[in-house]
């Protein structure tokens, strides 16, 4: 566009000069001679006014050229084009919830704990998998926190109403043999992560269960813990039992504690006020992994300087026109 505008300007200037030349010759032939006019044009005051007038006309021409040039550049969208590959540091967190019959009374509280946990995260991807005799992925790893909050609210309401209103939380989790197959549930949550062990995203599982098995799972809890460790995944266990009475951990709770700690994770009681802050702190303590996004073409406009120059040129132009009285 600037080249086209320059060509049009040069063509217009050539046409104007040619027109002025013909007009001047015609006026000389048709004009009336005035004797001794040089006495008027030789006066100092006349020459001063003429110089001032010519200077103002020159200023008008320069201001008009600048304003027109800026307008052409703005219309041609002066910009730079670059290819960027955005990088960010992310973590992946899978929420893993036992929805078997023994967990019915506490699942709503656990989902609230999950929702509270999600509010403290920024940039991490979160997924949710529920299990009983079989596992169901409620939603895959995502950083759409509005969607995460919506889904967690829907499941909390379902747990509170025992499935009488809204969705039936147990749908798809009762297709296996037995119930509360803890090892299979944890193993299913491990497979919910994308990528391989070499992925730069640190991966964690927040695992909520009472660890009461009723059936013959394909994976024991210990084997599922080893599977998580092999994948470079830390497991943070949440037990719904209240241990504030000081009776100590039960056998099943002790087994769960040993397994999650063997992955580099930790064991927490649901009723502890430090559960959510401790899990968030533990996850944040792991160095976030470098994630490289797909390449994108970025066009960046640069109108700021041109707008200022154009505005000043227009102000100068109108001021000079008013002064010249054209």
NORURLIN-V944065 format. One record per residue. N is the residue number from 1. RES is the residue in one small letter. SS is DSSP state (~ for helix, > for strand, _ for the rest). OMEGA is omega in whole degrees, -180 to 180 (* if undefined). D_CENTER is the distance of its C-alpha to the mean C-alpha in Angstrom with 2 decimals. Layout:
BEGIN
N_RES_SS_OMEGA_D_CENTER + N_RES_SS_OMEGA_D_CENTER
END
This chain:
BEGIN
1_x___177_34.47 + 2_x_~_179_35.79 + 3_x_~_178_38.52 + 4_x_~_180_39.57 + 5_x_~_179_39.71 + 6_x_~_179_41.77 + 7_x_~_178_44.15 + 8_x_~_180_44.62 + 9_x_~_178_45.26 + 10_x_~_177_47.83 + 11_x_~_178_49.48 + 12_x_~_179_49.66 + 13_x_~_179_51.13 + 14_x_~_179_53.74 + 15_x_~_-180_54.71 + 16_x_~_180_55.03 + 17_x_~_179_57.25 + 18_x_~_180_59.44 + 19_x_~_179_59.74 + 20_x_~_-180_60.62 + 21_x_~_178_63.23 + 22_x_~_-179_64.93 + 23_x_~_180_64.78 + 24_x_~_179_66.32 + 25_x_~_180_69.15 + 26_x_~_179_69.88 + 27_x_~_178_69.96 + 28_x_~_-179_72.37 + 29_x_~_-175_74.69 + 30_x_~_-176_74.55 + 31_x___179_74.35 + 32_x___-180_77.27 + 33_x___177_78.38 + 34_x___-178_78.71 + 35_x___174_81.26 + 36_x___178_80.47 + 37_x___-180_76.72 + 38_x_~_177_76.12 + 39_x_~_178_77.64 + 40_x_~_-177_74.76 + 41_x_~_179_72.00 + 42_x___-179_73.56 + 43_x___-180_73.17 + 44_x_~_-178_70.74 + 45_x_~_179_69.04 + 46_x_~_-179_68.51 + 47_x_~_178_67.07 + 48_x_~_180_64.72 + 49_x_~_180_63.43 + 50_x_~_178_63.06 + 51_x_~_180_61.05 + 52_x_~_-180_58.80 + 53_x_~_179_58.34 + 54_x_~_178_57.50 + 55_x_~_178_54.99 + 56_x_~_177_53.28 + 57_x_~_178_53.23 + 58_x_~_177_51.74 + 59_x_~_177_49.03 + 60_x_~_-180_48.32 + 61_x_~_180_48.08 + 62_x_~_180_45.71 + 63_x_~_179_43.44 + 64_x_~_179_43.46 + 65_x_~_-180_42.64 + 66_x_~_-179_39.70 + 67_x_~_179_38.34 + 68_x_~_179_38.80 + 69_x_~_177_37.20 + 70_x_~_178_34.12 + 71_x_~_178_33.93 + 72_x_~_180_34.19 + 73_x_~_178_31.45 + 74_x_~_179_29.08 + 75_x_~_180_30.01 + 76_x___175_29.46 + 77_x___178_25.84 + 78_x___-174_26.13 + 79_x_>_174_22.98 + 80_x_>_-179_22.01 + 81_x_>_-180_20.59 + 82_x_>_176_18.92 + 83_x_>_-178_17.50 + 84_x_>_175_14.63 + 85_x_>_-172_13.66 + 86_x_>_178_10.50 + 87_x_>_177_11.47 + 88_x_>_-179_10.22 + 89_x_>_-171_12.56 + 90_x_>_171_12.46 + 91_x_>_177_15.21 + 92_x_>_-178_16.43 + 93_x_>_177_18.51 + 94_x_>_175_20.88 + 95_x_>_-172_22.69 + 96_x_>_-169_26.22 + 97_x_>_173_28.64 + 98_x_>_-179_32.37 + 99_x___179_33.42 + 100_x___-175_37.10 + 101_x_~_-179_39.87 + 102_x_~_-179_40.34 + 103_x_~_-172_36.76 + 104_x___-174_36.93 + 105_x___-175_37.73 + 106_x___-176_34.89 + 107_x_~_180_31.99 + 108_x_~_178_30.79 + 109_x_~_-179_30.76 + 110_x_~_178_28.91 + 111_x_~_175_26.15 + 112_x_~_177_25.96 + 113_x_~_177_25.67 + 114_x_~_-180_22.80 + 115_x_~_178_21.03 + 116_x_~_178_21.79 + 117_x_~_-178_20.49 + 118_x_~_-179_17.09 + 119_x_~_-177_16.82 + 120_x___-176_17.32 + 121_x___-179_14.50 + 122_x___179_11.07 + 123_x___180_8.84 + 124_x___172_11.91 + 125_x_>_-177_12.62 + 126_x_>_174_15.54 + 127_x_>_179_18.33 + 128_x_>_174_21.66 + 129_x_>_177_25.05 + 130_x_>_-177_28.33 + 131_x_>_169_31.80 + 132_x___172_35.51 + 133_x___174_37.80 + 134_x___-175_34.89 + 135_x_>_178_31.14 + 136_x_>_175_28.52 + 137_x_>_-180_24.79 + 138_x_>_172_23.42 + 139_x_>_-179_19.83 + 140_x_>_178_18.42 + 141_x_>_-178_15.78 + 142_x_>_174_12.47 + 143_x___175_9.47 + 144_x___-173_10.05 + 145_x_~_176_11.93 + 146_x_~_178_13.57 + 147_x_~_179_15.08 + 148_x_~_180_16.16 + 149_x_~_-180_17.85 + 150_x_~_-179_19.51 + 151_x_~_179_20.95 + 152_x_~_177_22.17 + 153_x_~_180_23.82 + 154_x_~_-180_25.52 + 155_x_~_177_26.92 + 156_x_~_179_28.05 + 157_x_~_179_29.96 + 158_x_~_178_31.46 + 159_x_~_-178_32.65 + 160_x_~_-178_34.14 + 161_x___-177_36.02 + 162_x___177_36.98 + 163_x___-179_35.45 + 164_x___179_37.58 + 165_x___-180_34.71 + 166_x___-176_31.53 + 167_x___176_30.81 + 168_x___-169_33.21 + 169_x___-175_31.34 + 170_x___-177_33.86 + 171_x___178_33.50 + 172_x___-177_33.50 + 173_x___-177_34.17 + 174_x___-176_37.98 + 175_x___-179_38.64 + 176_x___179_39.98 + 177_x___180_43.28 + 178_x___-179_43.56 + 179_x_>_176_40.97 + 180_x___179_38.53 + 181_x___-169_38.29 + 182_x_~_-179_36.26 + 183_x_~_179_36.22 + 184_x_~_179_35.12 + 185_x_~_179_32.31 + 186_x_~_179_30.95 + 187_x_~_178_31.42 + 188_x_~_178_29.48 + 189_x_~_177_26.53 + 190_x_~_-179_26.76 + 191_x___179_26.57 + 192_x___178_23.34 + 193_x___175_21.33 + 194_x___-179_20.43 + 195_x___-178_21.54 + 196_x___179_24.64 + 197_x___-179_25.86 + 198_x___180_24.83 + 199_x___-179_21.09 + 200_x___179_19.47 + 201_x___172_17.53 + 202_x_>_-174_19.85 + 203_x_>_-179_20.78 + 204_x_>_175_22.37 + 205_x_>_171_24.17 + 206_x_>_-165_25.02 + 207_x_>_-177_28.36 + 208_x_>_180_30.33 + 209_x___174_33.92 + 210_x___175_37.52 + 211_x___174_38.51 + 212_x___-175_41.50 + 213_x___177_42.05 + 214_x_>_-179_44.21 + 215_x___-179_44.75 + 216_x___-178_44.61 + 217_x___175_41.06 + 218_x___179_40.41 + 219_x___167_38.72 + 220_x___179_40.04 + 221_x_~_180_37.64 + 222_x_~_179_38.69 + 223_x_~_178_38.03 + 224_x_~_176_34.56 + 225_x_~_178_33.90 + 226_x_~_177_35.15 + 227_x_~_178_32.92 + 228_x_~_180_29.86 + 229_x_~_178_31.19 + 230_x_~_179_31.74 + 231_x___180_28.10 + 232_x___-175_27.04 + 233_x_>_175_25.84 + 234_x_>_-179_26.74 + 235_x_>_177_27.94 + 236_x_>_-174_28.00 + 237_x_>_174_30.71 + 238_x_>_178_31.21 + 239_x_>_-178_34.80 + 240_x___-177_35.61 + 241_x___178_39.10 + 242_x___-179_39.99 + 243_x___-177_41.52 + 244_x___-179_42.30 + 245_x___177_45.96 + 246_x___180_46.43 + 247_x___180_47.90 + 248_x___-178_45.69 + 249_x___174_43.62 + 250_x___-179_45.09 + 251_x_~_-178_45.62 + 252_x_~_179_42.64 + 253_x_~_179_40.37 + 254_x_~_177_41.74 + 255_x_~_180_41.05 + 256_x_~_180_37.40 + 257_x_~_-179_37.10 + 258_x_~_-178_38.63 + 259_x_~_-176_36.41 + 260_x_~_178_33.02 + 261_x_~_177_34.20 + 262_x_~_178_35.31 + 263_x___-175_31.73 + 264_x___180_30.77 + 265_x___-177_29.51 + 266_x___-177_31.32 + 267_x_>_-177_33.18 + 268_x_>_171_32.73 + 269_x_>_-176_34.60 + 270_x___-174_32.86 + 271_x___-179_34.80 + 272_x___179_33.98 + 273_x___-179_32.00 + 274_x___-174_30.55 + 275_x_~_-177_29.07 + 276_x_~_179_25.43 + 277_x_~_-179_25.30 + 278_x_~_179_27.10 + 279_x_~_179_24.85 + 280_x_~_180_21.68 + 281_x_~_-179_23.58 + 282_x_~_179_24.77 + 283_x_~_-180_21.39 + 284_x_~_-178_19.97 + 285_x___177_23.13 + 286_x___-180_22.19 + 287_x___-179_20.51 + 288_x___-178_16.98 + 289_x_>_179_17.00 + 290_x_>_179_15.62 + 291_x_>_-180_13.40 + 292_x_>_-179_13.48 + 293_x_>_180_11.48 + 294_x_>_-179_13.48 + 295_x_>_180_14.85 + 296_x_>_175_13.75 + 297_x_>_-176_16.11 + 298_x_>_176_15.01 + 299_x_>_-177_17.54 + 300_x_>_178_17.73 + 301_x_>_178_20.36 + 302_x___-176_22.77 + 303_x___-168_24.78 + 304_x_~_-178_25.19 + 305_x_~_-179_28.44 + 306_x_~_180_29.88 + 307_x_~_180_29.46 + 308_x_~_-180_31.31 + 309_x_~_180_34.00 + 310_x_~_179_34.46 + 311_x_~_179_34.82 + 312_x_~_179_37.38 + 313_x_~_179_39.24 + 314_x_~_177_39.53 + 315_x_~_179_40.84 + 316_x_~_-179_43.34 + 317_x_~_-180_44.36 + 318_x_~_178_45.16 + 319_x_~_180_46.96 + 320_x_~_177_49.09 + 321_x_~_178_49.88 + 322_x_~_-179_51.08 + 323_x_~_-179_53.16 + 324_x_~_-179_54.71 + 325_x___176_55.33 + 326_x___*_54.40
END
